[in-house]
Structure formats: C-alpha cells, structure tokens
C-alpha cells in the first residue's frame, strides 16, 4: 500500500508542470471558442465596379469612427501615394517624413469629423500618433482600433486619396466585408461611386471591418487646389460636406433597411466620381 501511495505521489509531482496547460485544455472543451465572423466568398471572376448591396445597420449610439489612411505605415511598403506633383514633377512634399497622401488624409479626416459634429452627428477621429507600426495587428493601428469599434456594432471609415494615373482608379468606397455590407457604405457609394468588395482580393482594412473611402486621384485640379493655400480650406470643406451628406443619408437608410445582404451579379461600370459636385470645385 505504501509503495502504491509513493508511486501515485511521484506521478502527481511529475504532472504538476503541465497542470496549467491541462486546465486550459479542459476549459477550452467546456467553453467553446467564440466564432469569428466569416468573410464573403470571392467571386469566380474579379468584380468590376459595385457588386454588393449595403444593408447592415451600425448601432446609432456609437460614434462614427474616422481614420486617416496610412497614418501608421510611413517609411514602409503601403505608405500611400506621393501624388503626381511630388512623384512626377519633383515638387516638395507637403510635410517631410510622410507621403502627401497621408498629409491630405489627416486634414480631410479631421475636416470630416468637424463638419459631422457641426451637423449633429456622433463622430470621432483616431490617430495612432506613431507613423511606423510594422505589425498590422498591433492594437494601436488604424485597423485594430477600427476592428474593435466595428465588432461592438459601430461603423469605421478610413479616408484615402488614390494614386495618380495610370496607377489609380479614382473615387469610390471600398466596402468593409467582415461584418456584412453597411448602409453607410451604400450611401457613400451613391455619392462617390463604388469599388467591388473583392477589390485586389479584399484589402486588409475591409477584411477587418474598416471601410476605405477614396476621395479621388491625387493629381490634376484636385491636387492643385489642395496644394494652393488660397483654395485649400474651401476644397477640404467641399469634400467634408460631401462625406457628411452621404453619412447622414446612410442614417436615413438605416431607418428603412432592406432585409438580407445580396451580392450583385454581372459587370458594372468602374468607380466614377459621384453624381454630386466635383471635389475640386
């Protein structure tokens, strides 16, 4: 009997280091892991233009989260377009150390939030404050903060300017895909045009629930008016009013939703400037 007790005690002593792992395993069996939402399937052929309908409704008590694209990805791949003035004509960047796109993304995002708040919308702006974060899943990044906000039922949109010709496409909303297509994206598509949900195989932001709004290509009259100090503020205000107008329309759509989420079939025209006034006016 004493020998059995000794062997049993030795077994328990040897098992002690694995106790935490064993308990974790038992806990995982008793408490199933929370399921992650599924992404929509990629179409058989890459989408051309709008191939989605936004029906998901964000919680009205949560503010709209506005982000500046590339705010955390400077001095690395994916830092944003320099714009035609810098990239092709040798102009000085608007601010040393960051791309011109980020410079305008920041000003535009802040203008959108200020205009939205002035019109009574619940909105907030987030800036990571660190311009180079190489881990896209770092909790400080735009996409991590956006995903957390959207997972709680909110809506998040990241402001961008598209590359100059022939690299870019033009204005339009690239819809978030993680939690379904939003009525807010539907309204922005009406104002600015729309990209297919599977654009470039579904981008990292939309895969995390963050919509991406391309204001326009950073070239021509738009870039010139932004760079000109005498027309800059007017141009930013024009853009901000268009974005806020669309978001307000999204709130209207939220009060009269369409049931279910449907993917459109067939080919639709490429993203174009929305039916409203030109952002360069």
C-alpha positions as CSV (number, residue, x, y, z in Angstrom):
1,X,0.0,0.0,0.0
2,X,2.8,2.4,0.9
3,X,4.5,1.6,-2.4
4,X,1.3,2.5,-4.3
5,X,1.0,5.8,-2.5
6,X,4.6,6.6,-3.3
7,X,4.1,5.9,-7.0
8,X,0.9,8.0,-7.0
9,X,2.7,10.8,-5.3
10,X,5.5,10.7,-7.8
11,X,3.1,10.7,-10.7
12,X,1.3,13.8,-9.3
13,X,4.7,15.5,-8.8
14,X,5.7,14.9,-12.3
15,X,2.3,16.1,-13.7
16,X,2.5,19.4,-11.8
17,X,4.4,21.4,-14.5
18,X,1.7,20.5,-17.1
19,X,-1.2,21.4,-14.8
20,X,-1.8,24.9,-16.4
21,X,-1.8,23.5,-19.9
22,X,-4.2,20.7,-18.9
23,X,-6.6,23.1,-17.2
24,X,-6.5,25.4,-20.3
25,X,-7.4,22.3,-22.5
26,X,-10.2,21.4,-20.2
27,X,-11.5,24.9,-20.1
28,X,-11.5,25.1,-23.9
29,X,-13.5,21.9,-24.1
30,X,-16.1,23.2,-21.6
31,X,-16.2,26.7,-23.1
32,X,-16.3,26.7,-26.9
33,X,-14.2,29.4,-28.6
34,X,-16.2,32.4,-29.8
35,X,-16.7,32.1,-33.6
36,X,-15.2,34.8,-35.8
37,X,-17.5,36.2,-38.5
38,X,-16.9,34.8,-41.9
39,X,-15.7,36.9,-44.9
40,X,-17.9,36.7,-48.0
41,X,-16.6,34.3,-50.7
42,X,-14.5,35.7,-53.5
43,X,-16.4,35.7,-56.8
44,X,-15.5,33.3,-59.6
45,X,-14.1,36.3,-61.5
46,X,-12.8,39.6,-60.1
47,X,-15.5,42.1,-59.6
48,X,-15.8,45.2,-61.9
49,X,-17.5,48.0,-60.2
50,X,-20.2,47.7,-57.5
51,X,-21.0,44.0,-56.8
52,X,-22.6,44.4,-53.3
53,X,-25.6,46.0,-51.5
54,X,-25.2,47.5,-48.1
55,X,-27.9,46.6,-45.6
56,X,-26.1,46.2,-42.2
57,X,-27.0,48.9,-39.7
58,X,-24.5,50.2,-37.2
59,X,-25.6,51.0,-33.6
60,X,-26.9,54.5,-33.5
61,X,-25.5,55.2,-30.0
62,X,-21.9,54.6,-31.2
63,X,-20.0,57.4,-32.9
64,X,-18.8,57.1,-36.5
65,X,-15.1,56.4,-36.3
66,X,-13.0,58.3,-39.0
67,X,-9.4,57.3,-39.7
68,X,-6.6,58.7,-41.9
69,X,-5.3,56.1,-44.3
70,X,-1.6,55.2,-43.9
71,X,-1.3,57.1,-40.6
72,X,0.7,54.1,-39.2
73,X,2.5,52.8,-42.3
74,X,5.1,55.5,-43.2
75,X,8.6,54.6,-44.3
76,X,7.5,51.2,-45.3
77,X,5.5,49.4,-48.0
78,X,2.0,50.8,-48.2
79,X,2.8,54.3,-47.2
80,X,0.4,55.9,-49.7
81,X,0.8,57.8,-52.9
82,X,3.2,60.8,-53.1
83,X,0.8,62.4,-55.5
84,X,1.6,63.5,-59.1
85,X,3.2,66.8,-58.0
86,X,5.8,65.0,-56.0
87,X,6.0,61.7,-57.8
88,X,6.2,63.1,-61.4
89,X,7.0,66.8,-61.2
90,X,9.6,67.0,-58.4
91,X,7.6,69.2,-56.0
92,X,8.5,69.2,-52.4
93,X,6.3,67.0,-50.1
94,X,3.8,68.9,-48.1
95,X,5.5,67.6,-44.9
96,X,8.9,66.0,-44.6
97,X,8.8,62.3,-43.4
98,X,5.3,61.5,-44.7
99,X,3.7,61.0,-48.1
100,X,1.4,63.7,-49.5
101,X,-1.5,61.3,-49.3
102,X,-1.2,60.9,-45.5
103,X,-0.9,64.7,-45.2
104,X,-4.2,65.1,-47.0
105,X,-5.8,62.1,-45.4
106,X,-5.2,63.6,-42.0
107,X,-6.5,67.1,-42.9
108,X,-9.5,65.6,-44.7
109,X,-10.4,63.1,-41.9
110,X,-10.3,65.9,-39.3
111,X,-12.4,68.2,-41.6
112,X,-15.0,65.4,-42.0
113,X,-15.3,64.9,-38.2
114,X,-15.5,68.6,-37.5
115,X,-18.2,69.1,-40.2
116,X,-20.1,66.0,-39.0
117,X,-20.1,67.2,-35.4
118,X,-21.2,70.6,-36.5
119,X,-24.2,68.9,-38.2
120,X,-25.0,66.9,-35.1
121,X,-23.5,63.5,-36.0
122,X,-21.7,61.5,-33.4
123,X,-18.2,61.2,-34.8
124,X,-14.7,60.9,-33.6
125,X,-11.2,60.8,-35.2
126,X,-8.5,58.4,-34.2
127,X,-4.8,58.9,-34.9
128,X,-2.3,56.3,-33.7
129,X,0.3,59.0,-33.3
130,X,3.1,56.6,-34.3
131,X,3.8,56.8,-38.0
132,X,5.5,53.5,-38.5
133,X,3.9,50.4,-37.0
134,X,5.1,47.3,-38.9
135,X,2.7,44.8,-37.3
136,X,-0.7,45.4,-38.8
137,X,-2.3,43.6,-35.8
138,X,-0.7,45.9,-33.3
139,X,-3.5,47.3,-31.1
140,X,-2.6,50.9,-31.9
141,X,-3.0,50.6,-35.7
142,X,-6.0,52.1,-37.5
143,X,-7.2,48.7,-38.5
144,X,-7.0,47.2,-35.0
145,X,-8.9,50.2,-33.4
146,X,-11.3,50.1,-36.3
147,X,-12.0,46.4,-35.9
148,X,-12.6,46.7,-32.2
149,X,-15.1,49.6,-32.9
150,X,-16.9,47.7,-35.6
151,X,-17.0,44.4,-33.5
152,X,-19.0,46.4,-31.0
153,X,-21.5,47.4,-33.6
154,X,-20.0,50.7,-34.8
155,X,-19.0,52.0,-38.2
156,X,-15.5,52.9,-39.2
157,X,-14.2,54.6,-42.4
158,X,-10.7,55.3,-43.4
159,X,-10.0,58.3,-45.7
160,X,-7.7,57.9,-48.7
161,X,-6.6,59.6,-51.9
162,X,-6.0,57.3,-54.8
163,X,-2.8,57.1,-56.8
164,X,-2.3,59.3,-59.9
165,X,-2.8,58.0,-63.4
166,X,-2.1,55.4,-64.7
167,X,-1.8,53.7,-61.3
168,X,-5.0,54.7,-59.6
169,X,-8.7,54.2,-60.5
170,X,-10.5,57.1,-58.9
171,X,-13.0,58.0,-56.2
172,X,-15.3,55.4,-54.6
173,X,-16.0,53.4,-51.4
174,X,-14.2,50.1,-50.9
175,X,-16.7,48.4,-48.5
176,X,-16.0,46.7,-45.3
177,X,-16.6,43.0,-45.6
178,X,-16.1,41.4,-42.2
179,X,-19.5,42.1,-40.7
180,X,-21.5,42.4,-43.8
181,X,-22.0,45.4,-46.1
182,X,-23.2,48.5,-44.4
183,X,-25.9,51.0,-45.3
184,X,-23.3,53.7,-44.6
185,X,-21.2,52.3,-47.4
186,X,-24.3,52.1,-49.6
187,X,-24.8,55.9,-49.1
188,X,-21.1,56.7,-49.7
189,X,-21.3,54.7,-52.9
190,X,-24.2,56.8,-54.1
191,X,-22.1,60.0,-53.5
192,X,-18.6,58.9,-54.6
193,X,-19.0,55.7,-56.6
194,X,-18.1,52.2,-55.5
195,X,-15.4,49.6,-55.9
196,X,-16.1,45.8,-55.9
197,X,-16.0,44.3,-52.5
198,X,-13.3,41.9,-53.7
199,X,-11.0,44.7,-55.0
200,X,-7.4,43.4,-55.0
201,X,-8.6,40.2,-53.4
202,X,-10.2,42.1,-50.4
203,X,-7.9,44.6,-48.7
204,X,-6.7,44.4,-45.2
205,X,-8.9,47.2,-43.9
206,X,-12.2,45.8,-45.2
207,X,-11.2,42.3,-44.0
208,X,-11.1,43.8,-40.5
209,X,-14.4,45.7,-40.9
210,X,-12.9,49.1,-41.9
211,X,-14.3,50.7,-45.0
212,X,-11.9,52.7,-47.2
213,X,-13.1,55.8,-49.0
214,X,-11.1,57.0,-51.9
215,X,-11.8,60.7,-52.4
216,X,-10.1,61.0,-55.8
217,X,-6.8,60.6,-57.6
218,X,-4.1,62.9,-56.2
219,X,-3.4,64.8,-59.4
220,X,-4.9,67.5,-61.6
221,X,-7.3,70.1,-60.4
222,X,-8.0,68.3,-57.1
223,X,-4.3,68.1,-56.1
224,X,-3.7,71.7,-57.3
225,X,-6.5,73.1,-55.3
226,X,-5.4,71.3,-52.2
227,X,-1.8,72.4,-52.6
228,X,-2.8,76.1,-53.2
229,X,-3.1,77.8,-49.8
230,X,-5.8,80.1,-51.2
231,X,-8.2,77.3,-52.2
232,X,-7.1,74.6,-49.7
233,X,-9.7,75.2,-47.0
234,X,-12.6,75.6,-49.4
235,X,-11.6,72.3,-51.1
236,X,-11.4,70.4,-47.8
237,X,-14.7,71.8,-46.7
238,X,-16.3,70.8,-50.0
239,X,-15.0,67.2,-49.6
240,X,-16.1,67.1,-45.9
241,X,-19.6,68.3,-46.7
242,X,-19.9,65.6,-49.4
243,X,-18.8,62.8,-47.0
244,X,-21.1,64.0,-44.2
245,X,-24.0,64.4,-46.5
246,X,-23.5,60.7,-47.5
247,X,-23.2,59.6,-43.9
248,X,-26.4,61.4,-43.0
249,X,-28.1,59.7,-45.9
250,X,-26.8,56.4,-44.5
251,X,-28.5,57.1,-41.3
252,X,-31.8,57.6,-43.3
253,X,-31.2,54.2,-45.0
254,X,-30.7,52.7,-41.5
255,X,-34.3,53.7,-40.7
256,X,-35.7,51.9,-43.7
257,X,-33.4,48.9,-44.2
258,X,-33.5,46.2,-46.9
259,X,-33.6,42.7,-45.4
260,X,-30.6,40.5,-46.1
261,X,-27.3,41.1,-47.9
262,X,-27.2,40.4,-51.6
263,X,-24.3,40.2,-54.0
264,X,-25.0,41.7,-57.4
265,X,-24.2,39.6,-60.4
266,X,-22.5,40.7,-63.7
267,X,-20.3,43.5,-64.7
268,X,-21.0,47.1,-63.5
269,X,-19.1,50.2,-64.6
270,X,-15.8,51.1,-62.9
271,X,-15.9,53.6,-60.0
272,X,-16.6,57.1,-61.1
273,X,-16.9,60.5,-59.4
274,X,-20.3,60.6,-57.7
275,X,-23.3,62.4,-59.1
276,X,-22.7,65.4,-56.9
277,X,-20.4,68.3,-57.4
278,X,-16.7,67.7,-58.3
279,X,-14.5,67.7,-55.2
280,X,-12.1,70.1,-57.0
281,X,-14.7,72.8,-57.3
